[in-house]
Every structure is written in structure tokens, then in C-alpha cells.
Amino acid sequence: MSFSNLLMKSGLNHGLRGTPATVVLISTRQGHRLRGKPPGVARTLEQRLREETVTDPEVVARINIGFPQLKESRSAQLKTRLEHLKMQRANKQLEQLARSQKLIIDLDKVQQTYVQTTGQHDLRLLADHYGIFEHLYGSAYFVPRVPLSISYELGGDTLTPVYNGNVIKPAEAAKTPLVSFDGQRDPITGKSAAGQDSYWTLLATNPDAHYTNPSAECLHWFIANIPNGRVSAGQVLAEYLPPFPPKGVGYQRMVFVLYKQQAAMDLSSYQLASSDYSNLEKRTFSTLEFYRQHQEQLTPAGLAFYQTNWDESLTEFYHDVLNLKEPVYEYDFPKPYLADQKFFPLKQPFNLYMDKHRDEKQLNKEYLQRKLAKSHPFDGPAKPLRFPNAHPIKDVPSWLKTEIRKQRLGTGRIQDY
């Protein structure tokens, strides 16, 4: 029995005996009992889920399928840096230009040094961030050892470069890109191997463009047996097909992968006839299966990618090139919760309450028709009045009066259409 109940019982007994008594009620906090182990000892939800989903680390371990890199010793790197630092400090002209703010830094050399040092490792991290290795090779990855320079020609001297994740519109990527790389460079040592013939394969795929199979890819470009980095002299197995992301699906990834061949290869089984240029079924491709079949002769050495989304130029591309109706997608949002409809909804606007239980597309259509009915096909919409609510609104319900005022002022939901 709690202390408050004891006081109440004693007070009632005194009152029944005829003596005045004062009942004092004191609120007490009952004791709390822990169920199970205390928080400091019990396992967290994350720990319990981790124990239930135990995986073998050898099975899920990622495999590097690219070229290794032979690095110089740490002492040799420090020696080279110290010599360069001493040479720069001894250059008096360089100091004078820096103090007078006339020193011009060659950004091309900066970019070249970045690519040769940590640029390709950063590219690998970017590719992991965008899920490229996961969707192309599964649990495998590689560090790009050969830098790829890819750009699209827009006309004249204007080029749109591929900056590994930048957005390029389909209208800008309509023409075949300009690709260049150092075919004489040894991916392992990073030094030039002049005098030795080398063969390369260039693939351009889109892991997000296949219509029927989400795990498949669309092959946009395939060039094999590229001699010594001369892309124009390679064997074109599939002509370049521009990206065609449908309207409403968001961004898609266009990935270029460069492979180094052991020798010239016969890849005629992937030859795409000119009559099948726009046949999307024939362009179904799987990078993982391709690498599994030819992993003894091919090693991935270069990587570049960009993002693209829909623009107006694709309407003509779908009709004239692909001979398809242009697909349009909409996100299927979860339907909001609505209480059961009442026959007399009290204290709620009549029109807004009824619109909640109608089709949203039908409402949009009515608003658009109402807006177009007041617009001239050549002169455009009518000019707004200087005093739109000067005339009184009589003999109409209150909800309709509010709606008419909003239409006159051009406020409310009408602004969305």
C-alpha cells in the first residue's frame, strides 16, 4: 500500500468516528522496473541485426581486376620533391613575379600532375559513389591507370568535355565523341613503352537505359582492336548511339570503359549490322558477362562517365531514329490518407472538401481548361485589371465568393497551372 492510500484510509476512519479529519493527497511516483538488461549492457538494434545477417568476409570481399601500380620508394619520392623545392626557392625571377602578382600558373600542368598522382584514385572513389562498379562488375572494381580524354563537339571550336559525373544533355551528346588516350603508356609502371604495339577496346554502356531487364545494359558504342591508342583505326563493332533517357526517369549514367588487350582479338560475334542500328534488343549488353568470357585477354585500364537526362531533342529522336512512341514516366506517389467522406462536413470549405475525393489529374485538367479559355491563341492571356475586386459579388455562397476573389487576384491554386 502506498503512502497516499494510507493517509486517505486513516482520514476516512477519523471521519466515520465523528472527529474532524483533513485528507491530504500526496502524489507519489511508483518505482520503475527494467525489463531485460539495462541499456549499457544490452545489445543495440544495429548489433542484433548485424549478428543475424552474418556474411563471410571472403565471399563479400571486393576484388581488384585492374592493373597494379609499381610505385617508387618513399625515399626516392622525397628526394625528387626536395630537389624540386630547392630549385623553386633558388629561382629569384619566380619570387619577383609572385610578389608583383604577375605569376601565371599553367593549369594544364597542374591537371597533368594531378592525373599522374592521385587523380585516378579519386576517379575510382567517384565511380564507387555513383554505383558504377557495383552495377557493371558486381563485387569487382579497378583503379583506372590510363586517363581517358572524352569530349563532344558542339560546332566550331566548342567542346563539351566529360568530367566524370557532370551533366551532358542528349542534344550535346548527339554526335560521336572525340576520344584520346596514351596508347603507348604502360598501365603498371606509368611510363611510355614506345616501340611496342598495343591493342585496346573501348566500350560505352548505359546501365540505366534498358526497358525490359533492369539488370541489363544498353550498348551505345563498341570499338575493338584499337592500335596504339588511335581510336579512328579501331574495329567498330557497334556504331555510336546517342543517349535517350525517357522523360520522367531522372538522370542516367553513360559509362566509357577502356580495356587493354593482350593481343589482337576476334570479337566479330558482337558485330552489330547497320540495319540493326536502332534495334534496342540487339544492343542488350552485360559488362560482367563480357568480362567473364574474355578476362584472360582483357584488363580494364581506363574509365570515364557522365550523367544525362531528358530534353526536347529526344522527341524527334524517338520518332525518327528509334521509330518508337516517346515514353513519359511519372512517379507514383503514395496516396494520402483520407478519412471517410461525410454527408455534412461541418466547418470545412465545400469545394476544397470535395476536391480531396476527386482525381488529381481531372482537377489539373479543369484548371488548365479554365486558364486556356481566357487566353487568346495569338495575343496571349488578357491583361490583369487594375482593381480586380472593385465589383461586388452578390447572391453566391461564401465558398464560391472566396473562389471568385482568388480567380480575380490570380492567387491560390490557379498559380500552379
C-alpha positions as CSV (number, residue, x, y, z in Angstrom):
1,M,0.0,0.0,0.0
2,S,1.4,3.4,-1.0
3,F,1.8,6.3,1.5
4,S,-1.0,8.3,-0.1
5,N,-3.5,5.5,0.2
6,L,-2.5,5.0,3.9
7,L,-3.3,8.7,4.7
8,M,-6.6,8.5,2.9
9,K,-7.6,5.4,4.8
10,S,-6.7,6.9,8.2
11,G,-8.6,10.1,7.3
12,L,-11.7,8.2,6.4
13,N,-11.6,6.3,9.7
14,H,-11.4,9.5,11.7
15,G,-14.3,11.0,9.7
16,L,-16.5,8.0,10.4
17,R,-15.8,8.2,14.1
18,G,-17.1,11.8,14.2
19,T,-13.8,13.6,14.6
20,P,-12.9,16.1,12.0
21,A,-10.1,14.9,9.8
22,T,-8.1,16.5,7.0
23,V,-7.4,14.3,4.0
24,V,-4.0,15.1,2.4
25,L,-3.4,13.6,-1.0
26,I,0.3,13.3,-1.9
27,S,1.2,12.2,-5.5
28,T,4.0,9.7,-5.5
29,R,6.0,8.2,-8.3
30,Q,5.8,4.5,-8.4
31,G,9.0,2.5,-8.9
32,H,10.1,1.6,-12.5
33,R,11.3,-1.9,-13.3
34,L,13.5,-2.6,-16.2
35,R,12.5,-5.4,-18.5
36,G,15.6,-7.2,-19.6
37,K,19.2,-5.9,-19.4
38,P,20.0,-2.2,-18.8
39,P,20.9,-0.1,-21.9
40,G,24.6,-0.1,-21.1
41,V,24.7,-3.9,-21.1
42,A,22.1,-4.9,-23.6
43,R,22.9,-5.1,-27.3
44,T,21.7,-2.3,-29.6
45,L,19.3,-3.0,-32.6
46,E,22.2,-2.5,-35.0
47,Q,24.3,-5.1,-33.2
48,R,21.5,-7.6,-33.2
49,L,20.8,-7.1,-36.9
50,R,24.5,-7.5,-37.7
51,E,24.6,-10.8,-35.8
52,E,21.5,-12.1,-37.6
53,T,22.9,-11.2,-41.1
54,V,26.4,-12.7,-40.8
55,T,28.3,-12.9,-44.1
56,D,31.5,-14.5,-44.9
57,P,34.1,-11.7,-45.4
58,E,35.9,-13.8,-48.1
59,V,32.7,-14.1,-50.1
60,V,31.8,-10.4,-50.0
61,A,35.3,-9.1,-50.3
62,R,35.9,-6.8,-53.3
63,I,38.3,-8.0,-56.0
64,N,40.6,-5.6,-57.9
65,I,40.5,-6.7,-61.5
66,G,42.6,-3.9,-62.8
67,F,46.3,-3.3,-63.2
68,P,48.6,-2.9,-60.2
69,Q,50.9,0.1,-59.9
70,L,54.6,-0.1,-59.2
71,K,55.4,2.9,-57.0
72,E,58.7,4.5,-56.3
73,S,60.2,4.1,-52.8
74,R,59.3,6.8,-50.3
75,S,62.9,7.9,-50.1
76,A,63.0,8.4,-53.9
77,Q,59.8,10.4,-53.9
78,L,61.1,12.7,-51.1
79,K,64.4,13.2,-52.8
80,T,62.6,14.3,-56.0
81,R,60.3,16.7,-54.1
82,L,63.2,18.2,-52.2
83,E,65.2,18.8,-55.4
84,H,62.2,20.5,-56.9
85,L,61.7,22.6,-53.8
86,K,65.3,23.7,-53.8
87,M,65.1,24.6,-57.4
88,Q,62.0,26.7,-56.9
89,R,63.4,28.6,-53.9
90,A,66.6,29.4,-55.9
91,N,64.6,30.9,-58.7
92,K,64.7,34.7,-58.0
93,Q,62.6,35.5,-61.0
94,L,59.8,33.3,-59.8
95,E,59.8,35.1,-56.4
96,Q,59.7,38.5,-58.1
97,L,56.7,37.5,-60.3
98,A,54.9,36.2,-57.2
99,R,55.5,39.4,-55.2
100,S,54.3,41.6,-58.0
101,Q,51.2,39.3,-58.6
102,K,52.3,38.6,-62.2
103,L,52.9,34.9,-61.7
104,I,50.8,32.8,-64.2
105,I,50.2,29.2,-63.2
106,D,49.9,26.7,-66.1
107,L,46.7,24.8,-65.2
108,D,47.3,22.2,-67.8
109,K,50.5,21.2,-66.0
110,V,48.6,21.2,-62.7
111,Q,46.0,18.9,-64.2
112,Q,48.6,16.6,-65.7
113,T,50.4,16.3,-62.3
114,Y,47.1,15.6,-60.6
115,V,46.2,12.8,-63.0
116,Q,49.6,11.2,-62.6
117,T,49.5,11.3,-58.8
118,T,46.0,11.0,-57.1
119,G,43.6,11.8,-59.9
120,Q,42.9,8.2,-60.9
121,H,42.3,7.1,-57.2
122,D,39.8,9.9,-56.8
123,L,38.1,8.7,-60.0
124,R,37.7,5.3,-58.5
125,L,36.1,6.8,-55.4
126,L,33.7,8.8,-57.6
127,A,32.8,5.7,-59.6
128,D,32.0,3.9,-56.3
129,H,29.9,6.9,-55.2
130,Y,27.8,6.6,-58.4
131,G,27.5,2.8,-58.1
132,I,29.3,2.2,-61.4
133,F,31.4,-0.7,-60.3
134,E,28.5,-2.3,-58.4
135,H,26.2,-2.2,-61.4
136,L,28.8,-3.2,-64.0
137,Y,31.1,-5.7,-62.3
138,G,29.3,-6.7,-59.1
139,S,31.8,-7.0,-56.3
140,A,34.8,-6.2,-58.5
141,Y,36.5,-2.9,-59.1
142,F,39.6,-1.4,-60.6
143,V,41.7,1.7,-60.4
144,P,41.9,3.5,-63.8
145,R,45.6,3.6,-64.8
146,V,45.2,5.2,-68.2
147,P,43.5,8.6,-68.3
148,L,40.7,9.0,-70.8
149,S,40.0,12.3,-72.6
150,I,36.5,12.4,-74.0
151,S,34.6,15.4,-75.4
152,Y,31.6,16.1,-77.6
153,E,31.9,18.6,-80.4
154,L,29.1,21.2,-80.5
155,G,30.1,23.0,-83.6
156,G,33.1,25.2,-84.4
157,D,35.7,25.2,-81.7
158,T,33.2,24.5,-78.8
159,L,33.6,21.2,-77.0
160,T,31.8,19.7,-74.1
161,P,34.2,17.5,-72.0
162,V,33.3,14.5,-69.9
163,Y,34.3,15.4,-66.4
164,N,33.4,12.2,-64.6
165,G,29.9,12.9,-63.3
166,N,29.0,16.2,-65.0
167,V,25.6,16.6,-66.7
168,I,25.6,16.5,-70.5
169,K,22.3,16.9,-72.3
170,P,21.3,14.4,-75.1
171,A,21.4,17.3,-77.6
172,E,25.0,17.9,-76.7
173,A,25.9,14.2,-77.0
174,A,24.2,13.6,-80.4
175,K,27.5,13.3,-82.3
176,T,30.2,10.7,-81.9
177,P,32.5,11.8,-79.1
178,L,36.2,12.6,-79.6
179,V,38.3,10.1,-77.5
180,S,42.0,10.2,-77.0
181,F,44.4,8.4,-74.6
182,D,48.1,7.5,-74.4
183,G,48.2,4.0,-76.0
184,Q,52.0,3.8,-75.5
185,R,51.7,4.1,-71.8
186,D,52.4,1.1,-69.6
187,P,49.5,0.9,-67.1
188,I,51.7,-0.8,-64.5
189,T,54.8,1.4,-64.5
190,G,53.1,4.5,-65.8
191,K,56.0,5.1,-68.3
192,S,56.0,5.2,-72.0
193,A,56.6,1.9,-73.8
194,A,57.4,3.2,-77.3
195,G,58.2,0.7,-79.9
196,Q,55.8,-1.9,-78.6
197,D,52.4,-2.5,-80.3
198,S,49.4,-2.4,-78.1
199,Y,45.7,-3.1,-78.7
200,W,42.7,-1.6,-76.8
201,T,38.9,-2.0,-76.6
202,L,36.6,0.9,-75.9
203,L,33.0,0.3,-74.6
204,A,30.2,2.8,-73.9
205,T,27.3,1.4,-72.0
206,N,24.3,2.7,-70.1
207,P,23.3,0.6,-67.0
208,D,20.0,2.5,-66.6
209,A,18.6,2.5,-70.2
210,H,17.2,-1.0,-70.7
211,Y,13.4,-1.1,-70.8
212,T,12.6,-4.7,-70.0
213,N,15.5,-6.1,-68.0
214,P,16.7,-3.8,-65.1
215,S,19.9,-5.8,-64.7
216,A,20.9,-5.4,-68.4
217,E,22.6,-2.5,-70.1
218,C,22.3,-0.7,-73.4
219,L,25.4,-0.9,-75.6
220,H,26.0,2.6,-77.1
221,W,29.4,2.1,-78.6
222,F,31.9,-0.7,-79.2
223,I,35.3,-0.4,-80.7
224,A,37.9,-3.2,-80.6
225,N,41.5,-3.7,-81.6
226,I,42.5,0.0,-81.3
227,P,46.1,0.0,-82.3
228,N,48.4,2.1,-80.1
229,G,45.7,4.5,-78.9
230,R,44.5,5.5,-82.4
231,V,40.7,5.3,-81.9
232,S,39.9,6.1,-85.6
233,A,41.9,3.0,-86.7
234,G,40.0,0.6,-84.4
235,Q,37.4,-2.0,-85.5
236,V,33.9,-0.5,-84.9
237,L,31.6,-3.4,-83.9
238,A,28.7,-1.1,-82.8
239,E,28.1,2.4,-84.1
240,Y,27.7,5.2,-81.6
241,L,24.1,5.6,-80.4
242,P,23.3,8.8,-78.5
243,P,21.8,8.6,-75.0
244,F,18.0,8.6,-74.9
245,P,16.8,8.9,-71.3
246,P,13.0,9.0,-71.2
247,K,11.1,11.9,-69.7
248,G,10.4,11.5,-66.0
249,V,13.0,8.9,-65.1
250,G,15.6,11.4,-63.9
251,Y,19.4,11.1,-64.6
252,Q,21.1,8.2,-66.3
253,R,24.8,7.2,-66.3
254,M,26.8,6.9,-69.5
255,V,30.0,4.9,-68.8
256,F,33.1,4.6,-71.0
257,V,35.4,1.7,-70.1
258,L,38.8,1.2,-71.8
259,Y,40.3,-2.3,-71.8
260,K,43.9,-3.3,-72.7
261,Q,44.2,-6.4,-74.8
262,Q,47.0,-9.0,-74.7
263,A,46.9,-9.1,-78.5
264,A,44.5,-8.6,-81.4
265,M,41.2,-10.4,-80.7
266,D,38.4,-11.8,-82.8
267,L,35.2,-10.1,-81.4
268,S,33.1,-10.4,-84.5
269,S,30.4,-12.2,-82.5
270,Y,29.5,-8.7,-81.1
271,Q,29.2,-7.2,-84.6
272,L,26.0,-5.1,-85.0
273,A,24.7,-4.8,-88.5
274,S,24.0,-1.3,-89.9
275,S,20.3,-2.3,-90.3
276,D,20.1,-3.0,-86.5
277,Y,21.5,0.4,-85.6
278,S,18.3,1.4,-83.8
279,N,17.3,-2.1,-82.6
280,L,17.4,-1.8,-78.8
281,E,17.0,-5.6,-78.3
282,K,20.2,-6.2,-80.3
283,R,22.0,-3.7,-78.1
284,T,21.3,-5.5,-74.9
285,F,24.6,-6.0,-73.2
286,S,26.2,-7.2,-69.9
287,T,29.6,-5.9,-68.9
288,L,30.0,-8.6,-66.3
289,E,29.4,-11.4,-68.7
290,F,31.6,-9.8,-71.4
291,Y,34.5,-9.6,-68.9
292,R,33.9,-13.1,-67.6
293,Q,34.3,-14.5,-71.2
294,H,37.4,-12.5,-72.1
295,Q,39.1,-11.9,-68.7
296,E,42.2,-13.8,-69.8
297,Q,42.7,-11.4,-72.8
298,L,41.2,-8.1,-71.4
299,T,42.1,-6.0,-68.4
300,P,40.2,-2.8,-67.6
301,A,42.5,0.2,-67.7
302,G,40.5,3.4,-68.2
303,L,37.2,4.9,-67.1
304,A,35.1,8.0,-67.7
305,F,31.4,8.7,-67.2
306,Y,28.8,11.4,-67.2
307,Q,25.1,11.9,-66.4
308,T,22.3,12.8,-68.7
309,N,18.6,13.4,-68.6
310,W,15.7,14.2,-70.9
311,D,15.5,17.2,-73.2
312,E,13.3,18.3,-76.1
313,S,15.5,16.9,-78.8
314,L,14.6,13.4,-77.8
315,T,11.1,13.7,-79.1
316,E,12.4,13.7,-82.7
317,F,15.0,11.1,-81.9
318,Y,12.4,8.6,-80.7
319,H,10.1,9.2,-83.7
320,D,12.7,9.3,-86.5
321,V,15.6,7.1,-85.3
322,L,14.2,4.6,-82.9
323,N,10.7,4.5,-84.6
324,L,9.0,4.4,-81.2
325,K,6.4,6.5,-79.4
326,E,8.1,8.7,-76.8
327,P,7.6,7.2,-73.3
328,V,6.7,9.5,-70.5
329,Y,7.0,8.3,-66.9
330,E,5.5,9.7,-63.7
331,Y,6.4,9.0,-60.1
332,D,3.7,7.0,-58.4
333,F,3.4,8.9,-55.1
334,P,1.7,7.0,-52.2
335,K,-1.9,8.1,-51.8
336,P,-2.5,10.4,-48.8
337,Y,-4.8,9.1,-46.1
338,L,-8.3,10.4,-46.3
339,A,-11.0,9.9,-43.7
340,D,-14.3,8.5,-44.8
341,Q,-16.4,11.1,-46.7
342,K,-19.1,12.7,-44.7
343,F,-22.5,13.8,-45.9
344,F,-22.4,17.1,-44.0
345,P,-18.7,18.1,-43.4
346,L,-19.0,20.8,-40.8
347,K,-16.6,23.8,-40.7
348,Q,-14.9,22.8,-43.9
349,P,-15.0,24.6,-47.3
350,F,-17.3,22.8,-49.6
351,N,-15.2,23.0,-52.8
352,L,-11.9,22.0,-51.1
353,Y,-13.5,19.1,-49.3
354,M,-15.0,17.7,-52.5
355,D,-11.7,18.2,-54.4
356,K,-9.9,15.9,-51.8
357,H,-12.0,13.0,-53.0
358,R,-11.6,13.7,-56.8
359,D,-8.9,12.6,-59.2
360,E,-6.0,15.0,-59.2
361,K,-5.5,14.7,-62.9
362,Q,-9.1,15.7,-63.5
363,L,-8.6,18.8,-61.3
364,N,-5.5,19.7,-63.2
365,K,-7.3,19.4,-66.5
366,E,-10.2,21.6,-65.3
367,Y,-7.8,24.3,-64.1
368,L,-5.9,24.2,-67.4
369,Q,-9.1,24.4,-69.5
370,R,-10.3,27.4,-67.4
371,K,-6.9,29.2,-67.9
372,L,-6.8,28.5,-71.7
373,A,-10.4,29.6,-72.1
374,K,-9.4,33.2,-71.0
375,S,-6.3,33.3,-73.3
376,H,-6.2,34.4,-76.9
377,P,-4.4,32.0,-79.2
378,F,-2.3,34.8,-80.7
379,D,-2.4,37.7,-78.2
380,G,-1.9,35.6,-75.1
381,P,-3.7,36.0,-71.8
382,A,-5.8,39.1,-71.0
383,K,-4.1,41.9,-69.1
384,P,-4.9,41.9,-65.3
385,L,-7.4,44.6,-64.2
386,R,-6.2,47.5,-62.1
387,F,-8.9,46.9,-59.4
388,P,-10.0,43.3,-59.9
389,N,-12.3,43.2,-56.8
390,A,-14.0,46.6,-57.4
391,H,-17.3,45.0,-58.4
392,P,-19.2,43.3,-55.5
393,I,-20.1,39.6,-55.6
394,K,-23.8,39.1,-54.7
395,D,-26.1,36.1,-54.2
396,V,-23.5,33.4,-54.2
397,P,-22.3,31.0,-51.4
398,S,-19.4,32.0,-49.3
399,W,-17.1,29.3,-50.7
400,L,-17.8,30.4,-54.3
401,K,-17.3,34.1,-53.3
402,T,-13.8,33.2,-52.0
403,E,-13.1,31.3,-55.1
404,I,-14.1,34.2,-57.4
405,R,-11.9,36.6,-55.5
406,K,-8.9,34.3,-55.8
407,Q,-9.5,34.0,-59.6
408,R,-9.7,37.7,-59.9
409,L,-6.5,38.3,-58.0
410,G,-4.7,35.4,-59.6
411,T,-3.8,33.7,-56.3
412,G,-4.3,30.3,-54.8
413,R,-4.1,27.0,-56.7
414,I,-4.6,28.7,-60.1
415,Q,-1.0,29.8,-60.0
416,D,0.1,26.1,-60.3
417,Y,-1.3,25.8,-63.8
